[in-house]
Amino acid sequence: MSKVPATVITGFLGAGKTTLIRHLIENANGRRIALIINEFGDIGIDGELVKGCGDEACPDDDIIELANGCICCTVADDFLPTMEKLLDRPTPPDHIIIETSGLALPKPLIKAFQWPSIRTRATVDGVIALIDADALAAGRFATDEAALAAARAADPTLDHDSPLEELFEDQLACADLVLLNKTDLVDAAKLAELEAGLAKDVRPGVTIVRADHGRIDPAVLLGLDKAAEDDTDARISHHDSEEDHDHDDFDSFVLDLPVVENVDALLATLADTIAAHDILRVKGFLAVGGRPARLVLQAVGPRIQHHYDRPWTAAERRQSRLVIIGQTGLDRAAIEASLHAAVPA
């Protein structure tokens, strides 16, 4: 029996993983796809954005959300049982796509495919690292090795490694293909510079391809046939000597807001709040007064995007909920007070 191929899509917060997955589903060409979606935060936003797309290639029953923590830290409790249930179906999916949390290490997940009940029935077709070209061009998640070395030389007692940079490097080191996304926001000269920098951090033979809005031929990403679980030792990680990695570097919380009457005022306040507290990521849904559709809100650093995606259903409670993610030390009380002031009850 042939193994069911699985593609692991990793990438930092807001790189566009969910948009890419929707594009893959819409262009599946009859291939039955199952999704395993893992998020960092207490409510599932990405799964909600994929569900209800109405595509026969991926019915809602084939979209599985793992919300009990980072997938790379809950492999035995969550991921393995989920994979077994998919593979035990009378008709298993043709392909499994796994969207990791933006804070996840891909390597422990790949190692899970060596588990006896999985190894004979599924294989990691490839690991895709999705990179936000615009964020990278702004230097938010790139490592300046020369500056880091100089700072350490000046004060060797300090640890100047950023956990964001380590995650970024670990995702690159594990990738079989790097997708440089949102290239429409960066000029050609800068893109060439980014690609040259990324090429230094990936393993030999790993290809870097460009995309905008996650639009790319699925044949480029699926069918890589890498069997990544067989060469995990070649995928060097900062955390190879650790039993697991520590998410104490990051904080997240869910913010409930009333119905929003003035969207522009909230967006202006949100921009100021993100800057004041160095918030990494905001995502969620807003209920807007006088509008039957829910407003999807996504923010990566200072860049805020929003759009109406579908009407609220009769079974749903019209409410505004946002997930706020940042590094440890977020002033939750101040953030909540700021945003509640922009949306008076």
Secondary structure, DSSP 4 states (H G I P E B T S, - for coil): -PPEEEEEEEESTTSSHHHHHHHHHHT-TT--EEEEEE-SSSS-SHHHHHTT---TTS-GGGEEEE-SS-GGGSIIIIIHHHHHHHHTSSS--SEEEEE--TT--HHHHHHGGGSHHHHTTEEEEEEEEEEEHHHHHTTSS---HHHHHHHHHH-TTS----HHHHHHHHHHHH-SEEEEE-GGGS-HHHHHHHHHHHHTTSPTT-EEEE-STT---HHHHS-----GGG-GGGS--TTTTSSS--GGGEEEEEEEE--BS-HHHHHHHHHHHHHHHT--EEEEEE-BTT-SEEEEEEEETTEEEEEEEEEPPTTS---EEEEEEEETT--HHHHHHHHHHHS--
